Structure formats: C-alpha cells, structure tokens
C-alpha cells in the first residue's frame, strides 16, 4: 500500500452550483453593520452610482422608483463612449451581429436587410460547396453582420444608431455596469446611442426597467411624462401625453423610473449617450429563484415524488386529500424559512447569475511566471469580480462566493478575508499576522486562480 504524507489542500476552488446541493446551510458572515457590509459583498465601489445620482444615499431613499432625476455638471460620459469608439466598433470590428445593432428613424425600426450582409456575401463559396459544421453554426449565430457603409449612410439620412448590449464587448462599459450591479443589487446592461442633427429615434414610449442616461457628447432634448409613482399618488395629471422638457448636455445623467413615458431628439448637433438599463429585482424573482427552492429542499422526497391519484381529472375529490397533505407540508416548510436563509440563498443566486467579467485574464496570468504567487507579489482586486463571504458552521469552513466559482477555506481564515475586503492592493506577506507563508501563498494563489485577484507586473 502506497501512502503519501502530502496534506489535502486547505483552500479549494469549487463550482458555486455545488453549494446548493449541500445539506449544511451557508450564512453570510457578519458582526456589526459595517463589518457585515465589508465581508458579505466585496468589492463594492459606489463611484459609478454616485456619478449617476450625485448623492447615492439620498437618491436611493427619495428618488429611486419615484421621480425623474437629473444629475448635472458631472464628468462627460466620453470616457465610456466617444465617436472614435463608435467608429472602431462599427468598422474595426466588422462582425457586429444582427442582435447587436439597430437603426431607428422617427419611431420606425429600419428593416435589417437594409444594413446587414449575409455571411454568404462576405465569404462566398462555390455552388457545390458543402458547408462544414462550423460554417453552419456561424451562419446560424450571425444571421447577417453589419455593413459599415450602409449603417453610415442610414445615420447620415437621419437614423439613430443603437449598439445594443455594448457592455459585452466595450471594456469601459463592462466595468461601469458591473460597478452599478454590485452597488444596486440588480443586473445592468448598456446600449450606445448615436443620433444625427435634428433627428429623433423612438417616439413616446415606456421601458419595463429603470434607466440611467449618460450624455457623452452633443446635446439631446428629452420629453418626459409622469412616472407611475407620481400618477398613483396624484402628483400629476391623467393626460398620458403631457410631458416636460429636459435638455441633457455632456456630463448630465438622467434617471427614469420604469414605466415613465419619454422620447428624445437632437437639436443643432449630433448626440451620443449611453443608456444603462437596470433590471427589476422583485419579490416575484425571489419567490421564483430562491423561496421556491428553499421550500422544495425542506420537503421530503417521498412527498415531492408521489404520483397524483389516477382519475383526478374527472373526480376532484380524489385529489383533495393528496392536495391537502401536500399543502400542509408546504406551508410548514415555508413558515420554517428564516429571513437570514432567504438573504443568504438569494445572494448566492444573484452572484451566480452575474455574467463573468474577467478583463485581462490571460495577460495578468503571465505576470506570475512559472513560480506562481510569491510572498512579495503585488496583488490587486478585480473590480468586476464580486465576492460574498459565507460561513458554514457545521463544517467549520467559510466560502468566498465569486459568481460561478467559489473558494472554500477553513473558518480560521476569516480575519484574513476581512483584511482582503478592506484593501484593493497588497502582498501576501502582509497576511503574516494570521497565516504562515505556505498557507497565505496557497490562499492567494487560489484567489488569483478564481480571478478575484491578479498579479501586477
């Protein structure tokens, strides 16, 4: 029998989905309120939200979901998007797919065949050519790509260019949206709008989500109606077409609660802005993704897997007794759920649903070289990677949930993780107050491999 003196790793990277199957519950780590915030959610950088709102605390308390709000005189959003960026995205990235671009003129969406080219046009093939599996897949996914010449002509003709979900492929918006997501606890996406002189895109309409509009260049005249909250509380007239005018200049940010009627047009100069759409995070979603799973996990398998009685469709009384037993058990399971369980489970669900944002993953890996993390390696936290810290008392372990991946470690590492939560940049040797060298290098290497940290050159 061959034995090994090698100890099992104290720190492990696991798939976050595996945590859902564990019988022992996870609870967010907290002591006092401030420490709770630092340990549960890191990093939380409120700079993006502050840029959009001026005073984020006053905004969330008095404005969010209620009133239209304009933050004036800030930094122009040209750092997020400018004309050169739009040129590059359209011309230097010639495979903008049909779902990534729209053209709108006077409320009408231009037909896509007017500005898209098929893959067969771009890569012509012989008549008898049999398409490979990769070619078929590419054809199915793209369904045509943008023609820079046709798009430019349409914009010159008065159409508004919309680059959709630009946070997927434009790095400044990737980081900006992630910052808003972690500050608001809601998923965000960004569209880029370029509107020529004296033009209008969509007519008066409403959106099913809250919106931030950041003006990058030029000016745009907005016509904004009453919000649903104002109409419910008698703060406005009942005329749905009654609007007020707001002029946005570079550096201004407009907030529109979901359901607010609005339209916009340019004046004597072309306009460019970013619209950040903020998805709803309601109790309906908590019920669908979290509470239902918690209740289901609390019910015995024999109850969940029991077959419905034969004949229930024609004789309702046959199902009555079985339904009564099921509902009695389900109600009891629902009552047993504690707020802490709901918070913990929904936090895990939210972080897992966030799209991975790991800019420079391969580039920063090369900074470590063959030796990996050393005690003097300068490490920095990625702003785009979320982290929530949970404890599992029964196993005496803690988990740093980083989206789809989690890092498991002994609960004695909690003090170290609080230190990591409190700074953006450090070296492993700064963790010597709690861990010896092999332990801290193992932890830091795991956090690098899981993309929470990266090494500086």
C-alpha positions as a Python dict, from the first residue, in 0.01 Angstrom:
ca = {
    (1, 'X'): (0, 0, 0),
    (2, 'X'): (140, 336, -106),
    (3, 'X'): (85, 622, 134),
    (4, 'X'): (151, 992, 95),
    (5, 'X'): (247, 1247, 355),
    (6, 'X'): (105, 1522, 138),
    (7, 'X'): (-175, 1706, 318),
    (8, 'X'): (-500, 1777, 137),
    (9, 'X'): (-534, 2140, 26),
    (10, 'X'): (-682, 2368, 288),
    (11, 'X'): (-812, 2603, 21),
    (12, 'X'): (-1020, 2470, -268),
    (13, 'X'): (-1191, 2620, -572),
    (14, 'X'): (-1535, 2473, -635),
    (15, 'X'): (-1833, 2536, -860),
    (16, 'X'): (-2083, 2758, -680),
    (17, 'X'): (-2370, 2544, -806),
    (18, 'X'): (-2234, 2260, -589),
    (19, 'X'): (-2310, 2465, -279),
    (20, 'X'): (-2682, 2435, -346),
    (21, 'X'): (-2668, 2060, -306),
    (22, 'X'): (-2504, 2073, 38),
    (23, 'X'): (-2722, 1981, 334),
    (24, 'X'): (-2546, 2220, 570),
    (25, 'X'): (-2670, 2578, 512),
    (26, 'X'): (-2445, 2877, 447),
    (27, 'X'): (-2494, 3203, 634),
    (28, 'X'): (-2343, 3543, 547),
    (29, 'X'): (-2067, 3639, 788),
    (30, 'X'): (-2146, 3944, 997),
    (31, 'X'): (-2069, 4110, 1328),
    (32, 'X'): (-2159, 4475, 1327),
    (33, 'X'): (-2326, 4650, 1035),
    (34, 'X'): (-2007, 4794, 883),
    (35, 'X'): (-1817, 4466, 902),
    (36, 'X'): (-2119, 4286, 761),
    (37, 'X'): (-2110, 4503, 450),
    (38, 'X'): (-1734, 4462, 406),
    (39, 'X'): (-1738, 4085, 450),
    (40, 'X'): (-2056, 3999, 261),
    (41, 'X'): (-2001, 4195, -55),
    (42, 'X'): (-1663, 4295, -187),
    (43, 'X'): (-1569, 4490, -375),
    (44, 'X'): (-1849, 4749, -362),
    (45, 'X'): (-1734, 5064, -536),
    (46, 'X'): (-2011, 5326, -528),
    (47, 'X'): (-1829, 5562, -767),
    (48, 'X'): (-2043, 5465, -1069),
    (49, 'X'): (-2368, 5502, -876),
    (50, 'X'): (-2251, 5831, -727),
    (51, 'X'): (-2168, 5954, -1077),
    (52, 'X'): (-2523, 5877, -1188),
    (53, 'X'): (-2701, 6015, -883),
    (54, 'X'): (-2485, 6279, -714),
    (55, 'X'): (-2570, 6157, -363),
    (56, 'X'): (-2640, 5784, -381),
    (57, 'X'): (-2790, 5760, -31),
    (58, 'X'): (-3035, 6046, -83),
    (59, 'X'): (-3116, 5913, -429),
    (60, 'X'): (-3197, 5559, -318),
    (61, 'X'): (-3407, 5690, -27),
    (62, 'X'): (-3607, 5964, -201),
    (63, 'X'): (-3582, 5926, -580),
    (64, 'X'): (-3545, 5560, -680),
    (65, 'X'): (-3862, 5426, -839),
    (66, 'X'): (-4049, 5752, -776),
    (67, 'X'): (-3932, 6056, -969),
    (68, 'X'): (-3734, 6161, -1274),
    (69, 'X'): (-3396, 6294, -1168),
    (70, 'X'): (-3116, 6484, -1345),
    (71, 'X'): (-2760, 6496, -1211),
    (72, 'X'): (-2594, 6795, -1379),
    (73, 'X'): (-2241, 6912, -1433),
    (74, 'X'): (-2061, 6583, -1387),
    (75, 'X'): (-1787, 6425, -1596),
    (76, 'X'): (-1896, 6382, -1961),
    (77, 'X'): (-1952, 6017, -2047),
    (78, 'X'): (-1694, 6041, -2327),
    (79, 'X'): (-1473, 5814, -2114),
    (80, 'X'): (-1740, 5547, -2160),
    (81, 'X'): (-1807, 5613, -2529),
    (82, 'X'): (-1696, 5864, -2793),
    (83, 'X'): (-1712, 5899, -3170),
    (84, 'X'): (-1380, 5719, -3216),
    (85, 'X'): (-1510, 5424, -3015),
    (86, 'X'): (-1822, 5403, -3231),
    (87, 'X'): (-1610, 5416, -3548),
    (88, 'X'): (-1392, 5137, -3414),
    (89, 'X'): (-1684, 4919, -3309),
    (90, 'X'): (-1852, 4961, -3647),
    (91, 'X'): (-1554, 4948, -3882),
    (92, 'X'): (-1270, 4777, -3700),
    (93, 'X'): (-1500, 4508, -3558),
    (94, 'X'): (-1675, 4406, -3881),
    (95, 'X'): (-1871, 4116, -3731),
    (96, 'X'): (-2131, 4312, -3534),
    (97, 'X'): (-2420, 4064, -3541),
    (98, 'X'): (-2779, 4148, -3618),
    (99, 'X'): (-2874, 4129, -3250),
    (100, 'X'): (-2604, 4383, -3158),
    (101, 'X'): (-2721, 4672, -3374),
    (102, 'X'): (-3042, 4859, -3456),
    (103, 'X'): (-3127, 5165, -3664),
    (104, 'X'): (-3435, 5374, -3579),
    (105, 'X'): (-3578, 5677, -3757),
    (106, 'X'): (-3882, 5877, -3642),
    (107, 'X'): (-4008, 5592, -3430),
    (108, 'X'): (-3968, 5327, -3701),
    (109, 'X'): (-3710, 5048, -3679),
    (110, 'X'): (-3531, 5016, -4013),
    (111, 'X'): (-3555, 4670, -4173),
    (112, 'X'): (-3238, 4478, -4105),
    (113, 'X'): (-3188, 4373, -4464),
    (114, 'X'): (-3119, 4740, -4540),
    (115, 'X'): (-2792, 4743, -4346),
    (116, 'X'): (-2690, 4379, -4291),
    (117, 'X'): (-2484, 4150, -4510),
    (118, 'X'): (-2517, 3774, -4504),
    (119, 'X'): (-2221, 3552, -4430),
    (120, 'X'): (-2251, 3409, -4782),
    (121, 'X'): (-2185, 3758, -4921),
    (122, 'X'): (-1880, 3807, -4704),
    (123, 'X'): (-1738, 3458, -4758),
    (124, 'X'): (-1866, 3340, -5098),
    (125, 'X'): (-1843, 2966, -5161),
    (126, 'X'): (-1859, 2750, -5475),
    (127, 'X'): (-2208, 2639, -5574),
    (128, 'X'): (-2136, 2276, -5487),
    (129, 'X'): (-1965, 2363, -5156),
    (130, 'X'): (-2093, 2160, -4864),
    (131, 'X'): (-2086, 2377, -4551),
    (132, 'X'): (-1889, 2249, -4255),
    (133, 'X'): (-2039, 2227, -3907),
    (134, 'X'): (-1851, 2542, -3802),
    (135, 'X'): (-1976, 2734, -4106),
    (136, 'X'): (-2334, 2627, -4039),
    (137, 'X'): (-2303, 2735, -3677),
    (138, 'X'): (-2157, 3073, -3776),
    (139, 'X'): (-2437, 3127, -4027),
    (140, 'X'): (-2698, 3043, -3764),
    (141, 'X'): (-2547, 3266, -3496),
    (142, 'X'): (-2483, 3576, -3705),
    (143, 'X'): (-2784, 3583, -3937),
    (144, 'X'): (-2604, 3863, -4111),
    (145, 'X'): (-2347, 4119, -3995),
    (146, 'X'): (-2348, 4498, -4011),
    (147, 'X'): (-2233, 4675, -4325),
    (148, 'X'): (-2040, 4984, -4211),
    (149, 'X'): (-2117, 5165, -4538),
    (150, 'X'): (-2493, 5107, -4513),
    (151, 'X'): (-2506, 5193, -4143),
    (152, 'X'): (-2317, 5518, -4201),
    (153, 'X'): (-2548, 5611, -4487),
    (154, 'X'): (-2855, 5546, -4272),
    (155, 'X'): (-2722, 5768, -3991),
    (156, 'X'): (-2648, 6044, -4241),
    (157, 'X'): (-3007, 6006, -4352),
    (158, 'X'): (-3138, 6080, -4003),
    (159, 'X'): (-3141, 5737, -3838),
    (160, 'X'): (-3031, 5679, -3479),
    (161, 'X'): (-2765, 5409, -3443),
    (162, 'X'): (-2807, 5182, -3140),
    (163, 'X'): (-2527, 4946, -3040),
    (164, 'X'): (-2702, 4701, -2812),
    (165, 'X'): (-2561, 4527, -2504),
    (166, 'X'): (-2232, 4710, -2552),
    (167, 'X'): (-2121, 4606, -2203),
    (168, 'X'): (-2048, 4264, -2360),
    (169, 'X'): (-1776, 4395, -2588),
    (170, 'X'): (-1678, 4752, -2485),
    (171, 'X'): (-1449, 4732, -2177),
    (172, 'X'): (-1525, 5076, -2024),
    (173, 'X'): (-1894, 4986, -2012),
    (174, 'X'): (-1816, 4636, -1884),
    (175, 'X'): (-1656, 4772, -1568),
    (176, 'X'): (-1909, 5055, -1529),
    (177, 'X'): (-2208, 4820, -1545),
    (178, 'X'): (-2052, 4572, -1305),
    (179, 'X'): (-1994, 4853, -1054),
    (180, 'X'): (-2361, 4952, -1080),
    (181, 'X'): (-2471, 4588, -1049),
    (182, 'X'): (-2286, 4541, -722),
    (183, 'X'): (-2400, 4877, -582),
    (184, 'X'): (-2767, 4830, -677),
    (185, 'X'): (-2805, 4451, -646),
    (186, 'X'): (-2959, 4442, -996),
    (187, 'X'): (-2831, 4321, -1331),
    (188, 'X'): (-2747, 4601, -1577),
    (189, 'X'): (-2690, 4629, -1950),
    (190, 'X'): (-2576, 4921, -2164),
    (191, 'X'): (-2675, 5047, -2510),
    (192, 'X'): (-2488, 5315, -2706),
    (193, 'X'): (-2691, 5574, -2900),
    (194, 'X'): (-2565, 5798, -3180),
    (195, 'X'): (-2827, 6040, -3318),
    (196, 'X'): (-2755, 6285, -3605),
    (197, 'X'): (-2855, 6653, -3616),
    (198, 'X'): (-3227, 6740, -3588),
    (199, 'X'): (-3333, 6377, -3560),
    (200, 'X'): (-3543, 6153, -3340),
    (201, 'X'): (-3519, 5781, -3277),
    (202, 'X'): (-3812, 5629, -3090),
    (203, 'X'): (-4140, 5808, -3038),
    (204, 'X'): (-4304, 5847, -2697),
    (205, 'X'): (-4273, 5512, -2521),
    (206, 'X'): (-4209, 5346, -2184),
    (207, 'X'): (-3949, 5091, -2074),
    (208, 'X'): (-4009, 4794, -1840),
    (209, 'X'): (-3695, 4877, -1640),
    (210, 'X'): (-3528, 5172, -1467),
    (211, 'X'): (-3283, 5368, -1681),
    (212, 'X'): (-2977, 5589, -1643),
    (213, 'X'): (-2893, 5807, -1947),
    (214, 'X'): (-2537, 5942, -1950),
    (215, 'X'): (-2471, 6216, -2206),
    (216, 'X'): (-2130, 6174, -2372),
    (217, 'X'): (-2121, 6440, -2644),
    (218, 'X'): (-2361, 6684, -2808),
    (219, 'X'): (-2700, 6774, -2660),
    (220, 'X'): (-3035, 6599, -2655),
    (221, 'X'): (-3383, 6729, -2578),
    (222, 'X'): (-3588, 6487, -2369),
    (223, 'X'): (-3965, 6495, -2335),
    (224, 'X'): (-4057, 6314, -2014),
    (225, 'X'): (-4400, 6229, -1875),
    (226, 'X'): (-4516, 6149, -1522),
    (227, 'X'): (-4379, 5840, -1350),
    (228, 'X'): (-4610, 5557, -1239),
    (229, 'X'): (-4546, 5655, -875),
    (230, 'X'): (-4650, 6015, -946),
    (231, 'X'): (-4967, 5900, -1121),
    (232, 'X'): (-5057, 5660, -838),
    (233, 'X'): (-5009, 5931, -577),
    (234, 'X'): (-5192, 6209, -761),
    (235, 'X'): (-4873, 6409, -827),
    (236, 'X'): (-4958, 6462, -1197),
    (237, 'X'): (-5245, 6496, -1442),
    (238, 'X'): (-5408, 6194, -1602),
    (239, 'X'): (-5302, 6301, -1952),
    (240, 'X'): (-5051, 6034, -2071),
    (241, 'X'): (-4919, 6266, -2346),
    (242, 'X'): (-4835, 6554, -2110),
    (243, 'X'): (-4456, 6588, -2088),
    (244, 'X'): (-4193, 6827, -1962),
    (245, 'X'): (-3871, 6913, -2146),
    (246, 'X'): (-3520, 6841, -2020),
    (247, 'X'): (-3203, 6932, -2210),
    (248, 'X'): (-2910, 6698, -2147),
    (249, 'X'): (-2557, 6826, -2201),
    (250, 'X'): (-2226, 6636, -2169),
    (251, 'X'): (-2181, 6539, -1805),
    (252, 'X'): (-2554, 6523, -1730),
    (253, 'X'): (-2721, 6200, -1620),
    (254, 'X'): (-3096, 6139, -1646),
    (255, 'X'): (-3275, 5881, -1434),
    (256, 'X'): (-3611, 5743, -1550),
    (257, 'X'): (-3813, 5503, -1331),
    (258, 'X'): (-3958, 5210, -1521),
    (259, 'X'): (-4286, 5290, -1693),
    (260, 'X'): (-4205, 5659, -1742),
    (261, 'X'): (-4314, 5790, -2088),
    (262, 'X'): (-4027, 5954, -2277),
    (263, 'X'): (-3886, 6044, -2617),
    (264, 'X'): (-3580, 6241, -2725),
    (265, 'X'): (-3450, 6439, -3022),
    (266, 'X'): (-3133, 6622, -3117),
    (267, 'X'): (-3109, 6993, -3199),
    (268, 'X'): (-2823, 7158, -3388),
    (269, 'X'): (-2555, 6897, -3316),
    (270, 'X'): (-2530, 6520, -3320),
    (271, 'X'): (-2565, 6347, -2987),
    (272, 'X'): (-2407, 6044, -2826),
    (273, 'X'): (-2518, 5888, -2500),
    (274, 'X'): (-2517, 5563, -2305),
    (275, 'X'): (-2837, 5415, -2170),
    (276, 'X'): (-2794, 5174, -1878),
    (277, 'X'): (-3100, 4954, -1828),
    (278, 'X'): (-3146, 4823, -1473),
    (279, 'X'): (-3340, 4500, -1448),
    (280, 'X'): (-3605, 4452, -1182),
    (281, 'X'): (-3515, 4253, -870),
    (282, 'X'): (-3857, 4200, -715),
    (283, 'X'): (-4006, 3961, -461),
    (284, 'X'): (-4154, 3777, -758),
    (285, 'X'): (-3798, 3688, -862),
    (286, 'X'): (-3705, 3595, -504),
    (287, 'X'): (-4009, 3366, -491),
    (288, 'X'): (-3922, 3208, -824),
    (289, 'X'): (-3548, 3160, -774),
    (290, 'X'): (-3499, 3140, -400),
    (291, 'X'): (-3801, 3077, -179),
    (292, 'X'): (-3940, 2802, -401),
    (293, 'X'): (-3604, 2623, -391),
    (294, 'X'): (-3570, 2663, -14),
    (295, 'X'): (-3919, 2522, 43),
    (296, 'X'): (-3863, 2239, -202),
    (297, 'X'): (-3537, 2145, -30),
    (298, 'X'): (-3729, 2127, 300),
    (299, 'X'): (-3992, 1885, 171),
    (300, 'X'): (-3935, 1508, 189),
    (301, 'X'): (-3860, 1337, -141),
    (302, 'X'): (-4149, 1092, -98),
    (303, 'X'): (-4391, 1387, -88),
    (304, 'X'): (-4244, 1565, -392),
    (305, 'X'): (-4216, 1246, -600),
    (306, 'X'): (-4554, 1099, -506),
    (307, 'X'): (-4776, 1038, -810),
    (308, 'X'): (-5107, 1219, -844),
    (309, 'X'): (-5404, 985, -791),
    (310, 'X'): (-5541, 814, -1101),
    (311, 'X'): (-5869, 966, -1207),
    (312, 'X'): (-5814, 1307, -1052),
    (313, 'X'): (-5901, 1478, -1380),
    (314, 'X'): (-6260, 1352, -1368),
    (315, 'X'): (-6314, 1329, -992),
    (316, 'X'): (-6189, 1628, -796),
    (317, 'X'): (-6244, 1459, -461),
    (318, 'X'): (-5975, 1204, -547),
    (319, 'X'): (-5713, 1478, -548),
    (320, 'X'): (-5849, 1665, -245),
    (321, 'X'): (-5687, 1453, 24),
    (322, 'X'): (-5349, 1437, -151),
    (323, 'X'): (-5351, 1812, -217),
    (324, 'X'): (-5439, 1884, 145),
    (325, 'X'): (-5141, 1679, 268),
    (326, 'X'): (-4905, 1841, 18),
    (327, 'X'): (-5015, 2197, 103),
    (328, 'X'): (-4993, 2130, 477),
    (329, 'X'): (-4632, 2015, 439),
    (330, 'X'): (-4550, 2305, 201),
    (331, 'X'): (-4696, 2565, 438),
    (332, 'X'): (-4496, 2424, 726),
    (333, 'X'): (-4177, 2431, 518),
    (334, 'X'): (-4248, 2790, 414),
    (335, 'X'): (-4301, 2901, 775),
    (336, 'X'): (-3970, 2741, 877),
    (337, 'X'): (-3773, 2971, 645),
    (338, 'X'): (-3586, 3246, 829),
    (339, 'X'): (-3501, 3588, 676),
    (340, 'X'): (-3132, 3502, 707),
    (341, 'X'): (-3183, 3189, 497),
    (342, 'X'): (-3367, 3388, 231),
    (343, 'X'): (-3100, 3658, 222),
    (344, 'X'): (-2820, 3404, 201),
    (345, 'X'): (-2982, 3195, -72),
    (346, 'X'): (-3082, 3494, -286),
    (347, 'X'): (-2736, 3648, -255),
    (348, 'X'): (-2584, 3323, -383),
    (349, 'X'): (-2838, 3311, -667),
    (350, 'X'): (-2776, 3673, -768),
    (351, 'X'): (-2396, 3636, -777),
    (352, 'X'): (-2420, 3311, -973),
    (353, 'X'): (-2643, 3475, -1234),
    (354, 'X'): (-2398, 3759, -1300),
    (355, 'X'): (-2204, 3720, -1623),
    (356, 'X'): (-1831, 3656, -1578),
    (357, 'X'): (-1627, 3972, -1631),
    (358, 'X'): (-1253, 3891, -1617),
    (359, 'X'): (-1065, 4153, -1820),
    (360, 'X'): (-703, 4064, -1891),
    (361, 'X'): (-730, 3711, -1750),
    (362, 'X'): (-454, 3565, -1967),
    (363, 'X'): (-241, 3878, -1969),
    (364, 'X'): (-231, 3904, -1590),
    (365, 'X'): (-164, 3532, -1550),
    (366, 'X'): (162, 3579, -1737),
    (367, 'X'): (280, 3823, -1470),
    (368, 'X'): (313, 3533, -1225),
    (369, 'X'): (554, 3333, -1440),
    (370, 'X'): (635, 2973, -1360),
    (371, 'X'): (676, 3020, -984),
    (372, 'X'): (323, 3150, -923),
    (373, 'X'): (239, 3378, -631),
    (374, 'X'): (537, 3472, -412),
    (375, 'X'): (534, 3646, -76),
    (376, 'X'): (639, 3973, -242),
    (377, 'X'): (398, 3951, -539),
    (378, 'X'): (187, 4266, -561),
    (379, 'X'): (-179, 4162, -588),
    (380, 'X'): (-479, 4373, -680),
    (381, 'X'): (-852, 4303, -662),
    (382, 'X'): (-1059, 4291, -979),
    (383, 'X'): (-1345, 4539, -960),
    (384, 'X'): (-1554, 4331, -1198),
    (385, 'X'): (-1549, 4013, -987),
    (386, 'X'): (-1800, 4009, -699),
    (387, 'X'): (-1732, 3834, -371),
    (388, 'X'): (-1958, 3745, -82),
    (389, 'X'): (-1825, 3571, 228),
    (390, 'X'): (-2031, 3292, 388),
    (391, 'X'): (-1978, 3065, 689),
    (392, 'X'): (-2078, 2700, 721),
    (393, 'X'): (-2068, 2643, 1099),
    (394, 'X'): (-2128, 2269, 1082),
    (395, 'X'): (-1812, 2208, 876),
    (396, 'X'): (-1610, 2495, 1025),
    (397, 'X'): (-1538, 2633, 680),
    (398, 'X'): (-1603, 2964, 504),
    (399, 'X'): (-1677, 3026, 137),
    (400, 'X'): (-1591, 3324, -78),
    (401, 'X'): (-1858, 3317, -349),
    (402, 'X'): (-1717, 3483, -663),
    (403, 'X'): (-2001, 3429, -908),
    (404, 'X'): (-1995, 3087, -1071),
    (405, 'X'): (-1685, 2989, -876),
    (406, 'X'): (-1629, 2980, -502),
    (407, 'X'): (-1323, 2941, -282),
    (408, 'X'): (-1358, 2720, 26),
    (409, 'X'): (-1122, 2762, 323),
    (410, 'X'): (-1103, 2694, 699),
    (411, 'X'): (-1303, 2934, 916),
    (412, 'X'): (-977, 3043, 1080),
    (413, 'X'): (-914, 3241, 756),
    (414, 'X'): (-1200, 3481, 828),
    (415, 'X'): (-973, 3751, 972),
    (416, 'X'): (-753, 3734, 663),
    (417, 'X'): (-1051, 3761, 430),
    (418, 'X'): (-1170, 4066, 620),
    (419, 'X'): (-828, 4217, 554),
    (420, 'X'): (-862, 4136, 183),
    (421, 'X'): (-1206, 4301, 193),
    (422, 'X'): (-1059, 4620, 330),
    (423, 'X'): (-788, 4692, 73),
    (424, 'X'): (-755, 4698, -304),
    (425, 'X'): (-386, 4611, -325),
    (426, 'X'): (-148, 4411, -104),
    (427, 'X'): (126, 4147, -96),
    (428, 'X'): (88, 3801, 61),
    (429, 'X'): (348, 3882, 326),
    (430, 'X'): (102, 4139, 466),
    (431, 'X'): (-113, 3841, 572),
    (432, 'X'): (157, 3713, 806),
    (433, 'X'): (-41, 3838, 1107),
    (434, 'X'): (-269, 3533, 1070),
    (435, 'X'): (-118, 3280, 826),
    (436, 'X'): (223, 3125, 782),
    (437, 'X'): (391, 3151, 441),
    (438, 'X'): (263, 2825, 283),
    (439, 'X'): (-92, 2900, 399),
    (440, 'X'): (-105, 3256, 271),
    (441, 'X'): (56, 3166, -62),
    (442, 'X'): (-196, 2884, -109),
    (443, 'X'): (-485, 3120, -34),
    (444, 'X'): (-359, 3400, -258),
    (445, 'X'): (-288, 3157, -544),
    (446, 'X'): (-645, 3023, -515),
    (447, 'X'): (-790, 3376, -519),
    (448, 'X'): (-579, 3451, -828),
    (449, 'X'): (-688, 3129, -999),
    (450, 'X'): (-1050, 3216, -919),
    (451, 'X'): (-990, 3565, -1069),
    (452, 'X'): (-1070, 3774, -761),
    (453, 'X'): (-705, 3888, -753),
    (454, 'X'): (-448, 3944, -1023),
    (455, 'X'): (-72, 4000, -1010),
    (456, 'X'): (84, 4330, -1109),
    (457, 'X'): (388, 4326, -1334),
}
